[in-house]
Amino acid sequence: MSEYQGIQFARKLSKQFHRVDFVLCGLINEPLYEEGEEITIINPGNARNNRHFVTICLPRREITFGTVRLGNDGC
């Protein structure tokens, strides 16, 4: 899915399931945080290939994006 298609999909979910506040998905390789009126989309990125990740702490709603560091040997 493109980013736009992902947002449209999340909006459709929020209309179908009114109690959903967050959608966590793997739509694209880069991290994404899109806070809308109806729903918030969080894409953690690709930890394996691009070394991005997200940590979500509920119920406090703390969302932190991070990057995996490479070791001295490049792995």
MIZA-316114 format. One record per residue (C-alpha): residue number from 0; residue in three letters; x, y, z negated. Coordinates in steps of 0.001 Angstrom, whole numbers, m for minus. Example, Ala and Ser with C-alpha at 12.3 -4.5 7.8 and 13.67 -1.06 7.14 Angstrom:
residues 2
k=0&r=ALA&px=12300&py=m4500&pz=m7800 .
k=1&r=SER&px=13670&py=m1060&pz=m7140 .
END
This chain:
residues 75
k=0&r=MET&px=0&py=0&pz=0 .
k=1&r=SER&px=1017&py=3555&pz=530 .
k=2&r=GLU&px=920&py=5978&pz=m2400 .
k=3&r=TYR&px=m2332&py=7463&pz=m1053 .
k=4&r=GLN&px=m3948&py=4025&pz=m724 .
k=5&r=GLY&px=m2899&py=3226&pz=m4280 .
k=6&r=ILE&px=m4523&py=6377&pz=m5597 .
k=7&r=GLN&px=m7723&py=5614&pz=m3683 .
k=8&r=PHE&px=m7702&py=2065&pz=m5082 .
k=9&r=ALA&px=m7271&py=3376&pz=m8642 .
k=10&r=ARG&px=m10154&py=5813&pz=m8194 .
k=11&r=LYS&px=m12348&py=2985&pz=m6968 .
k=12&r=LEU&px=m11427&py=965&pz=m10072 .
k=13&r=SER&px=m12247&py=3876&pz=m12373 .
k=14&r=LYS&px=m15712&py=4186&pz=m10859 .
k=15&r=GLN&px=m16306&py=469&pz=m11184 .
k=16&r=PHE&px=m14825&py=135&pz=m14709 .
k=17&r=HIS&px=m15491&py=3354&pz=m16628 .
k=18&r=ARG&px=m13407&py=2402&pz=m19673 .
k=19&r=VAL&px=m10159&py=1927&pz=m17729 .
k=20&r=ASP&px=m7707&py=4736&pz=m18535 .
k=21&r=PHE&px=m4527&py=3402&pz=m16914 .
k=22&r=VAL&px=m3665&py=1357&pz=m13845 .
k=23&r=LEU&px=m234&py=m258&pz=m13977 .
k=24&r=CYS&px=818&py=m1456&pz=m10560 .
k=25&r=GLY&px=3809&py=m2206&pz=m8370 .
k=26&r=LEU&px=2862&py=m303&pz=m5247 .
k=27&r=ILE&px=6207&py=1269&pz=m4360 .
k=28&r=ASN&px=9868&py=849&pz=m5329 .
k=29&r=GLU&px=10194&py=4268&pz=m6974 .
k=30&r=PRO&px=8635&py=5131&pz=m10350 .
k=31&r=LEU&px=5390&py=7076&pz=m10185 .
k=32&r=TYR&px=3187&py=8735&pz=m12784 .
k=33&r=GLU&px=m8&py=10210&pz=m11360 .
k=34&r=GLU&px=m2421&py=11645&pz=m13922 .
k=35&r=GLY&px=m5829&py=12267&pz=m12410 .
k=36&r=GLU&px=m9164&py=13408&pz=m13762 .
k=37&r=GLU&px=m10571&py=9884&pz=m13882 .
k=38&r=ILE&px=m7561&py=7596&pz=m14260 .
k=39&r=THR&px=m3769&py=7552&pz=m14674 .
k=40&r=ILE&px=m1623&py=5499&pz=m12298 .
k=41&r=ILE&px=1738&py=4215&pz=m13486 .
k=42&r=ASN&px=4112&py=2492&pz=m11078 .
k=43&r=PRO&px=7167&py=1229&pz=m12973 .
k=44&r=GLY&px=9399&py=1020&pz=m9923 .
k=45&r=ASN&px=11591&py=m1924&pz=m9014 .
k=46&r=ALA&px=13937&py=m2919&pz=m11843 .
k=47&r=ARG&px=15599&py=m5685&pz=m9857 .
k=48&r=ASN&px=16458&py=m3825&pz=m6651 .
k=49&r=ASN&px=16332&py=m122&pz=m7544 .
k=50&r=ARG&px=17021&py=m410&pz=m11317 .
k=51&r=HIS&px=13939&py=1636&pz=m12380 .
k=52&r=PHE&px=11485&py=615&pz=m15121 .
k=53&r=VAL&px=8796&py=2048&pz=m17362 .
k=54&r=THR&px=7995&py=1483&pz=m21037 .
k=55&r=ILE&px=4409&py=2004&pz=m22188 .
k=56&r=CYS&px=3570&py=2259&pz=m25900 .
k=57&r=LEU&px=m108&py=1928&pz=m26687 .
k=58&r=PRO&px=m2192&py=3201&pz=m28473 .
k=59&r=ARG&px=92&py=6244&pz=m28752 .
k=60&r=ARG&px=156&py=6647&pz=m24933 .
k=61&r=GLU&px=3899&py=7211&pz=m24839 .
k=62&r=ILE&px=5231&py=6505&pz=m21358 .
k=63&r=THR&px=8973&py=6531&pz=m20720 .
k=64&r=PHE&px=10728&py=5957&pz=m17407 .
k=65&r=GLY&px=14265&py=4602&pz=m17414 .
k=66&r=THR&px=17051&py=3216&pz=m15264 .
k=67&r=VAL&px=19008&py=7&pz=m15756 .
k=68&r=ARG&px=22714&py=752&pz=m15899 .
k=69&r=LEU&px=25168&py=m1317&pz=m13921 .
k=70&r=GLY&px=27953&py=m3071&pz=m15830 .
k=71&r=ASN&px=31643&py=m2527&pz=m15153 .
k=72&r=ASP&px=31642&py=m5331&pz=m12580 .
k=73&r=GLY&px=28754&py=m3735&pz=m10616 .
k=74&r=CYS&px=26149&py=m6285&pz=m11776 .
END
